[in-house]
Amino acid sequence: MDMMMNDESRMLQDLVQRFVERELMPLEAAVLKREAETGSYRLLPEEEAPLLEKCRELGLWGLDVPEEMGGVNLSALDRLMVEEEVSRTITPFEFPPDSPNLHMLKAVATPEQREKYMVPYAEGRMKSCIAISEPGAGGDPAGMITRAVKDGSDWVINGRKIWVSRVPYCDFIILMARTGEGKREEGVTAFIVEKDTPGFIIEREIAMIGGKKTYELVFEDCRVPESQVLGELGRGYAPMQLRLNIRRLQVGARCVGIIGRALEMMIDQANNRATFGVKLADRQAIQWWIADAGIRMHALRLMVQAAARTLDAGGDVRHEASMIKVFATETAQEVLDQAMQCHGAMGMTRELPLQLFYQQVRLMRIYEGPTEVHRMAIARRMLKSRGSRS
């Protein structure tokens, strides 16, 4: 990997590695203890505030924000490298702001929307989330039925959304709703809905595995002005897919980081633990686990890097993003299972980060498109491509 990096990228990687080791890793014990005792998987304000300040001090803020907004404007290749490094720790921290929503705003926001929402979002003064899935349309977002109807100069939204993250902490939500008829992927429009808009209701909080929480939302005659339409009317599916593809590449990078941490822990355990007078490191089963994990981690990193270069060049990464998400999540889950097994009973405790990583990776196999849906899409494209040559 080092051979593929220029000096600036290598310096950035070193900076992020030091941040993770010095600022995030020391918080792990408190994070794990709090999650085990209370179920709360969040940093406390007094823990998060100095981290955010350190990010500003080190220039680790707005990493893919445009330079004209005070950001660093990293390439996808470098941004995913950063994602890999920060994912080595279970401490719940992301370099602000959230990249996929930022890229969706960059792609289609009007000048007024950029000024009102994207600038404060990029500066860390606002937070956002996105609502796509519905009770009857999860892995098939084109099947959504939440509808927005034009009423004078406003749009009135009615429907339900589910599995939405971070809702209580967000200033605005990007909402996907139907505004027209036609093909399943047509007639979908994105709207910006501010948190205090009448008719925007947080119906319930849903506890998930991995310390995560999501929310079910209800929109009852939720009225927003025309200025809140994000992008072209009836053409919200494409920018939504752009956001999803970026998130899928992030999943790949995160899994590289998680696999790397699990592999380090497995190697340390193998070198220090003996059973029946023989070190685990000398047992072929453990050796093969370690070798296979290293091989697959290297392959996954190369897949992510190749897709990032395509994205940086303006190419379409839908196919690669699906492959990465399937391979990344299945590989990470298997490696984590082996790392937990290698640690014996200790691997089953909530004192180590392995169990929380495992649960989070299990979630990853569902969100941003279930594994089975991605396999179906991969096969469909391959069959279509081959069929066109016949």
C-alpha positions as a Python dict, from the first residue, in 0.01 Angstrom:
ca = {
    (1, 'M'): (0, 0, 0),
    (2, 'D'): (284, 239, 86),
    (3, 'M'): (417, 211, -269),
    (4, 'M'): (86, 350, -398),
    (5, 'M'): (86, 654, -166),
    (6, 'N'): (246, 990, -230),
    (7, 'D'): (425, 1180, 45),
    (8, 'E'): (120, 1389, 139),
    (9, 'S'): (-100, 1081, 171),
    (10, 'R'): (163, 905, 382),
    (11, 'M'): (189, 1207, 613),
    (12, 'L'): (-189, 1215, 648),
    (13, 'Q'): (-197, 845, 729),
    (14, 'D'): (70, 890, 998),
    (15, 'L'): (-124, 1182, 1146),
    (16, 'V'): (-449, 985, 1162),
    (17, 'Q'): (-273, 679, 1305),
    (18, 'R'): (-126, 892, 1586),
    (19, 'F'): (-469, 1048, 1653),
    (20, 'V'): (-628, 705, 1681),
    (21, 'E'): (-353, 565, 1904),
    (22, 'R'): (-321, 867, 2133),
    (23, 'E'): (-674, 1008, 2148),
    (24, 'L'): (-924, 730, 2066),
    (25, 'M'): (-770, 403, 2185),
    (26, 'P'): (-733, 526, 2546),
    (27, 'L'): (-1112, 582, 2559),
    (28, 'E'): (-1196, 223, 2466),
    (29, 'A'): (-1207, 83, 2821),
    (30, 'A'): (-1455, 350, 2935),
    (31, 'V'): (-1665, 310, 2618),
    (32, 'L'): (-1686, -69, 2659),
    (33, 'K'): (-1764, -46, 3031),
    (34, 'R'): (-2041, 208, 2973),
    (35, 'E'): (-2193, 6, 2688),
    (36, 'A'): (-2187, -314, 2897),
    (37, 'E'): (-2342, -152, 3204),
    (38, 'T'): (-2593, 90, 3052),
    (39, 'G'): (-2629, -7, 2684),
    (40, 'S'): (-2520, 345, 2587),
    (41, 'Y'): (-2268, 345, 2303),
    (42, 'R'): (-2182, 711, 2275),
    (43, 'L'): (-1905, 942, 2381),
    (44, 'L'): (-1991, 1175, 2666),
    (45, 'P'): (-1985, 1547, 2580),
    (46, 'E'): (-1675, 1594, 2794),
    (47, 'E'): (-1505, 1313, 2597),
    (48, 'E'): (-1612, 1430, 2251),
    (49, 'A'): (-1544, 1805, 2287),
    (50, 'P'): (-1162, 1776, 2322),
    (51, 'L'): (-1153, 1530, 2031),
    (52, 'L'): (-1333, 1776, 1803),
    (53, 'E'): (-1101, 2053, 1916),
    (54, 'K'): (-800, 1832, 1844),
    (55, 'C'): (-937, 1761, 1497),
    (56, 'R'): (-951, 2135, 1421),
    (57, 'E'): (-603, 2182, 1561),
    (58, 'L'): (-456, 1902, 1350),
    (59, 'G'): (-646, 1990, 1031),
    (60, 'L'): (-857, 1675, 1050),
    (61, 'W'): (-1184, 1859, 996),
    (62, 'G'): (-1389, 1875, 679),
    (63, 'L'): (-1164, 1623, 509),
    (64, 'D'): (-1376, 1601, 192),
    (65, 'V'): (-1537, 1943, 224),
    (66, 'P'): (-1462, 2175, -74),
    (67, 'E'): (-1171, 2412, -20),
    (68, 'E'): (-1390, 2717, -78),
    (69, 'M'): (-1581, 2615, 235),
    (70, 'G'): (-1267, 2580, 439),
    (71, 'G'): (-1226, 2206, 390),
    (72, 'V'): (-937, 1985, 283),
    (73, 'N'): (-1113, 1839, -24),
    (74, 'L'): (-944, 1500, 2),
    (75, 'S'): (-963, 1253, -282),
    (76, 'A'): (-1182, 948, -228),
    (77, 'L'): (-863, 740, -209),
    (78, 'D'): (-726, 940, 83),
    (79, 'R'): (-1063, 978, 255),
    (80, 'L'): (-1114, 600, 255),
    (81, 'M'): (-764, 552, 390),
    (82, 'V'): (-862, 777, 681),
    (83, 'E'): (-1179, 570, 727),
    (84, 'E'): (-973, 253, 750),
    (85, 'E'): (-744, 395, 1018),
    (86, 'V'): (-1018, 536, 1243),
    (87, 'S'): (-1214, 208, 1219),
    (88, 'R'): (-940, 20, 1406),
    (89, 'T'): (-1091, 143, 1733),
    (90, 'I'): (-1430, 72, 1886),
    (91, 'T'): (-1443, 429, 2022),
    (92, 'P'): (-1744, 582, 1838),
    (93, 'F'): (-1591, 880, 1662),
    (94, 'E'): (-1599, 1004, 1303),
    (95, 'F'): (-1413, 1295, 1152),
    (96, 'P'): (-1690, 1549, 1085),
    (97, 'P'): (-1898, 1595, 883),
    (98, 'D'): (-2066, 1274, 766),
    (99, 'S'): (-1927, 1220, 415),
    (100, 'P'): (-2212, 1053, 219),
    (101, 'N'): (-2470, 1321, 302),
    (102, 'L'): (-2209, 1586, 225),
    (103, 'H'): (-2151, 1437, -121),
    (104, 'M'): (-2524, 1428, -191),
    (105, 'L'): (-2551, 1797, -99),
    (106, 'K'): (-2244, 1879, -310),
    (107, 'A'): (-2400, 1706, -609),
    (108, 'V'): (-2743, 1871, -617),
    (109, 'A'): (-2788, 2152, -360),
    (110, 'T'): (-2885, 2497, -490),
    (111, 'P'): (-2664, 2796, -401),
    (112, 'E'): (-2918, 2894, -134),
    (113, 'Q'): (-2923, 2543, 11),
    (114, 'R'): (-2545, 2527, 13),
    (115, 'E'): (-2532, 2849, 211),
    (116, 'K'): (-2812, 2758, 453),
    (117, 'Y'): (-2732, 2391, 512),
    (118, 'M'): (-2407, 2273, 355),
    (119, 'V'): (-2180, 2547, 490),
    (120, 'P'): (-2286, 2508, 857),
    (121, 'Y'): (-2288, 2131, 806),
    (122, 'A'): (-1932, 2141, 678),
    (123, 'E'): (-1827, 2368, 964),
    (124, 'G'): (-1974, 2137, 1225),
    (125, 'R'): (-2256, 2371, 1330),
    (126, 'M'): (-2524, 2140, 1191),
    (127, 'K'): (-2578, 1765, 1176),
    (128, 'S'): (-2792, 1567, 933),
    (129, 'C'): (-2932, 1223, 863),
    (130, 'I'): (-3113, 1061, 571),
    (131, 'A'): (-3446, 874, 560),
    (132, 'I'): (-3480, 620, 279),
    (133, 'S'): (-3612, 287, 413),
    (134, 'E'): (-3978, 228, 494),
    (135, 'P'): (-4158, -53, 680),
    (136, 'G'): (-4239, -212, 343),
    (137, 'A'): (-3935, -95, 146),
    (138, 'G'): (-3596, -163, 306),
    (139, 'G'): (-3359, -344, 73),
    (140, 'D'): (-3572, -224, -218),
    (141, 'P'): (-3573, 157, -181),
    (142, 'A'): (-3744, 200, -517),
    (143, 'G'): (-4052, 49, -356),
    (144, 'M'): (-4102, 345, -122),
    (145, 'I'): (-4455, 483, -90),
    (146, 'T'): (-4404, 795, 124),
    (147, 'R'): (-4551, 1069, -94),
    (148, 'A'): (-4516, 1443, -133),
    (149, 'V'): (-4803, 1630, -299),
    (150, 'K'): (-4782, 1985, -432),
    (151, 'D'): (-5016, 2232, -260),
    (152, 'G'): (-4972, 2585, -390),
    (153, 'S'): (-4607, 2678, -339),
    (154, 'D'): (-4557, 2405, -76),
    (155, 'W'): (-4516, 2028, -67),
    (156, 'V'): (-4718, 1820, 181),
    (157, 'I'): (-4551, 1494, 286),
    (158, 'N'): (-4723, 1186, 428),
    (159, 'G'): (-4570, 849, 507),
    (160, 'R'): (-4337, 653, 733),
    (161, 'K'): (-3962, 598, 742),
    (162, 'I'): (-3768, 347, 950),
    (163, 'W'): (-3411, 249, 1045),
    (164, 'V'): (-3300, 614, 1042),
    (165, 'S'): (-2984, 686, 1244),
    (166, 'R'): (-2892, 984, 1465),
    (167, 'V'): (-3232, 1154, 1433),
    (168, 'P'): (-3247, 1325, 1777),
    (169, 'Y'): (-2908, 1491, 1723),
    (170, 'C'): (-2975, 1620, 1372),
    (171, 'D'): (-3074, 1969, 1261),
    (172, 'F'): (-3220, 1852, 932),
    (173, 'I'): (-3308, 1531, 755),
    (174, 'I'): (-3277, 1442, 387),
    (175, 'L'): (-3606, 1272, 310),
    (176, 'M'): (-3679, 1062, 2),
    (177, 'A'): (-4043, 1067, -115),
    (178, 'R'): (-4250, 995, -424),
    (179, 'T'): (-4370, 1295, -621),
    (180, 'G'): (-4474, 1127, -946),
    (181, 'E'): (-4558, 805, -1125),
    (182, 'G'): (-4362, 606, -1378),
    (183, 'K'): (-4095, 342, -1330),
    (184, 'R'): (-4005, 239, -978),
    (185, 'E'): (-3686, 444, -972),
    (186, 'E'): (-3858, 744, -1128),
    (187, 'G'): (-4069, 1000, -951),
    (188, 'V'): (-3854, 997, -634),
    (189, 'T'): (-3754, 1338, -498),
    (190, 'A'): (-3526, 1441, -212),
    (191, 'F'): (-3640, 1701, 39),
    (192, 'I'): (-3463, 1884, 320),
    (193, 'V'): (-3684, 1876, 630),
    (194, 'E'): (-3578, 2070, 939),
    (195, 'K'): (-3616, 1901, 1277),
    (196, 'D'): (-3890, 2127, 1417),
    (197, 'T'): (-4114, 2116, 1108),
    (198, 'P'): (-4478, 2048, 1210),
    (199, 'G'): (-4587, 1700, 1110),
    (200, 'F'): (-4237, 1555, 1144),
    (201, 'I'): (-4274, 1302, 1428),
    (202, 'I'): (-4021, 1068, 1588),
    (203, 'E'): (-4251, 769, 1643),
    (204, 'R'): (-4013, 543, 1834),
    (205, 'E'): (-3653, 457, 1914),
    (206, 'I'): (-3539, 109, 1808),
    (207, 'A'): (-3250, -57, 1993),
    (208, 'M'): (-3018, -242, 1755),
    (209, 'I'): (-2730, -480, 1813),
    (210, 'G'): (-2380, -335, 1826),
    (211, 'G'): (-2483, -56, 2061),
    (212, 'K'): (-2666, 121, 1780),
    (213, 'K'): (-3006, 292, 1779),
    (214, 'T'): (-3233, 377, 1490),
    (215, 'Y'): (-3568, 553, 1470),
    (216, 'E'): (-3907, 517, 1304),
    (217, 'L'): (-4044, 846, 1173),
    (218, 'V'): (-4395, 953, 1078),
    (219, 'F'): (-4479, 1240, 843),
    (220, 'E'): (-4835, 1364, 884),
    (221, 'D'): (-4924, 1650, 652),
    (222, 'C'): (-4566, 1770, 691),
    (223, 'R'): (-4553, 2092, 490),
    (224, 'V'): (-4229, 2224, 340),
    (225, 'P'): (-4177, 2506, 88),
    (226, 'E'): (-4056, 2456, -268),
    (227, 'S'): (-3710, 2576, -159),
    (228, 'Q'): (-3666, 2250, 36),
    (229, 'V'): (-3663, 2033, -277),
    (230, 'L'): (-3308, 1893, -302),
    (231, 'G'): (-3207, 1837, -663),
    (232, 'E'): (-3437, 1787, -958),
    (233, 'L'): (-3800, 1699, -909),
    (234, 'G'): (-3858, 1328, -969),
    (235, 'R'): (-3485, 1261, -1013),
    (236, 'G'): (-3374, 1196, -657),
    (237, 'Y'): (-3288, 831, -713),
    (238, 'A'): (-2950, 899, -880),
    (239, 'P'): (-2805, 1129, -608),
    (240, 'M'): (-2943, 888, -347),
    (241, 'Q'): (-2752, 605, -515),
    (242, 'L'): (-2438, 824, -524),
    (243, 'R'): (-2468, 862, -148),
    (244, 'L'): (-2528, 488, -103),
    (245, 'N'): (-2227, 396, -317),
    (246, 'I'): (-1999, 623, -116),
    (247, 'R'): (-2129, 466, 204),
    (248, 'R'): (-2066, 117, 61),
    (249, 'L'): (-1706, 205, -12),
    (250, 'Q'): (-1682, 337, 343),
    (251, 'V'): (-1812, 4, 468),
    (252, 'G'): (-1529, -163, 278),
    (253, 'A'): (-1267, 67, 428),
    (254, 'R'): (-1413, 26, 775),
    (255, 'C'): (-1397, -349, 743),
    (256, 'V'): (-1030, -330, 645),
    (257, 'G'): (-964, -141, 968),
    (258, 'I'): (-1174, -380, 1178),
    (259, 'I'): (-1009, -687, 1022),
    (260, 'G'): (-668, -531, 1088),
    (261, 'R'): (-749, -479, 1457),
    (262, 'A'): (-892, -830, 1496),
    (263, 'L'): (-586, -975, 1324),
    (264, 'E'): (-350, -784, 1555),
    (265, 'M'): (-538, -914, 1860),
    (266, 'M'): (-539, -1269, 1725),
    (267, 'I'): (-163, -1258, 1656),
    (268, 'D'): (-88, -1122, 2004),
    (269, 'Q'): (-304, -1391, 2163),
    (270, 'A'): (-145, -1664, 1952),
    (271, 'N'): (207, -1552, 2046),
    (272, 'N'): (133, -1535, 2418),
    (273, 'R'): (-117, -1812, 2490),
    (274, 'A'): (-25, -2179, 2524),
    (275, 'T'): (-255, -2479, 2557),
    (276, 'F'): (-139, -2829, 2645),
    (277, 'G'): (218, -2701, 2644),
    (278, 'V'): (204, -2565, 2289),
    (279, 'K'): (170, -2202, 2184),
    (280, 'L'): (-136, -2121, 1975),
    (281, 'A'): (104, -1968, 1722),
    (282, 'D'): (244, -2315, 1658),
    (283, 'R'): (-93, -2472, 1583),
    (284, 'Q'): (-178, -2505, 1215),
    (285, 'A'): (-545, -2411, 1257),
    (286, 'I'): (-450, -2076, 1410),
    (287, 'Q'): (-175, -2020, 1154),
    (288, 'W'): (-423, -2068, 871),
    (289, 'W'): (-672, -1830, 1031),
    (290, 'I'): (-402, -1565, 1048),
    (291, 'A'): (-275, -1629, 695),
    (292, 'D'): (-622, -1625, 540),
    (293, 'A'): (-714, -1307, 727),
    (294, 'G'): (-401, -1134, 601),
    (295, 'I'): (-463, -1245, 242),
    (296, 'R'): (-826, -1135, 240),
    (297, 'M'): (-754, -805, 414),
    (298, 'H'): (-494, -723, 149),
    (299, 'A'): (-736, -814, -131),
    (300, 'L'): (-1014, -604, 23),
    (301, 'R'): (-787, -302, 63),
    (302, 'L'): (-690, -325, -304),
    (303, 'M'): (-1057, -350, -403),
    (304, 'V'): (-1139, -37, -204),
    (305, 'Q'): (-843, 152, -348),
    (306, 'A'): (-933, 55, -706),
    (307, 'A'): (-1293, 171, -660),
    (308, 'A'): (-1175, 495, -497),
    (309, 'R'): (-956, 571, -799),
    (310, 'T'): (-1249, 508, -1031),
    (311, 'L'): (-1465, 740, -821),
    (312, 'D'): (-1195, 1009, -823),
    (313, 'A'): (-1182, 983, -1202),
    (314, 'G'): (-1558, 1039, -1226),
    (315, 'G'): (-1643, 677, -1302),
    (316, 'D'): (-1939, 464, -1203),
    (317, 'V'): (-1863, 236, -906),
    (318, 'R'): (-2203, 73, -852),
    (319, 'H'): (-2078, -272, -949),
    (320, 'E'): (-1755, -248, -751),
    (321, 'A'): (-1936, -101, -450),
    (322, 'S'): (-2169, -401, -437),
    (323, 'M'): (-1878, -645, -463),
    (324, 'I'): (-1687, -462, -191),
    (325, 'K'): (-1979, -455, 49),
    (326, 'V'): (-2043, -829, 16),
    (327, 'F'): (-1677, -931, 38),
    (328, 'A'): (-1591, -684, 317),
    (329, 'T'): (-1871, -770, 556),
    (330, 'E'): (-1850, -1146, 511),
    (331, 'T'): (-1471, -1144, 548),
    (332, 'A'): (-1479, -921, 856),
    (333, 'Q'): (-1743, -1135, 1025),
    (334, 'E'): (-1545, -1454, 968),
    (335, 'V'): (-1217, -1302, 1089),
    (336, 'L'): (-1384, -1158, 1399),
    (337, 'D'): (-1541, -1496, 1477),
    (338, 'Q'): (-1197, -1660, 1454),
    (339, 'A'): (-1037, -1388, 1668),
    (340, 'M'): (-1305, -1440, 1934),
    (341, 'Q'): (-1252, -1817, 1919),
    (342, 'C'): (-877, -1770, 1952),
    (343, 'H'): (-933, -1572, 2273),
    (344, 'G'): (-1148, -1848, 2424),
    (345, 'A'): (-1385, -1741, 2702),
    (346, 'M'): (-1224, -1396, 2710),
    (347, 'G'): (-1334, -1348, 2352),
    (348, 'M'): (-1695, -1384, 2466),
    (349, 'T'): (-1673, -1103, 2720),
    (350, 'R'): (-1782, -743, 2679),
    (351, 'E'): (-1445, -633, 2812),
    (352, 'L'): (-1285, -679, 2469),
    (353, 'P'): (-1394, -485, 2158),
    (354, 'L'): (-1429, -800, 1946),
    (355, 'Q'): (-1791, -872, 2037),
    (356, 'L'): (-1900, -515, 1963),
    (357, 'F'): (-1711, -514, 1632),
    (358, 'Y'): (-1881, -845, 1547),
    (359, 'Q'): (-2229, -710, 1612),
    (360, 'Q'): (-2159, -395, 1413),
    (361, 'V'): (-2032, -591, 1114),
    (362, 'R'): (-2342, -808, 1133),
    (363, 'L'): (-2547, -489, 1100),
    (364, 'M'): (-2337, -386, 801),
    (365, 'R'): (-2460, -692, 613),
    (366, 'I'): (-2808, -536, 621),
    (367, 'Y'): (-2776, -159, 590),
    (368, 'E'): (-2684, 13, 263),
    (369, 'G'): (-2837, -290, 90),
    (370, 'P'): (-2853, -651, 219),
    (371, 'T'): (-2589, -896, 102),
    (372, 'E'): (-2842, -1098, -99),
    (373, 'V'): (-2965, -791, -289),
    (374, 'H'): (-2608, -697, -380),
    (375, 'R'): (-2535, -1050, -502),
    (376, 'M'): (-2851, -1034, -714),
    (377, 'A'): (-2743, -698, -862),
    (378, 'I'): (-2389, -821, -930),
    (379, 'A'): (-2518, -1131, -1108),
    (380, 'R'): (-2774, -932, -1307),
    (381, 'R'): (-2510, -692, -1438),
    (382, 'M'): (-2271, -974, -1524),
    (383, 'L'): (-2540, -1173, -1704),
    (384, 'K'): (-2654, -866, -1893),
    (385, 'S'): (-2298, -777, -1991),
    (386, 'R'): (-2228, -1127, -2122),
    (387, 'G'): (-2565, -1146, -2294),
    (388, 'S'): (-2498, -827, -2489),
    (389, 'R'): (-2194, -996, -2650),
    (390, 'S'): (-2392, -1296, -2771),
}
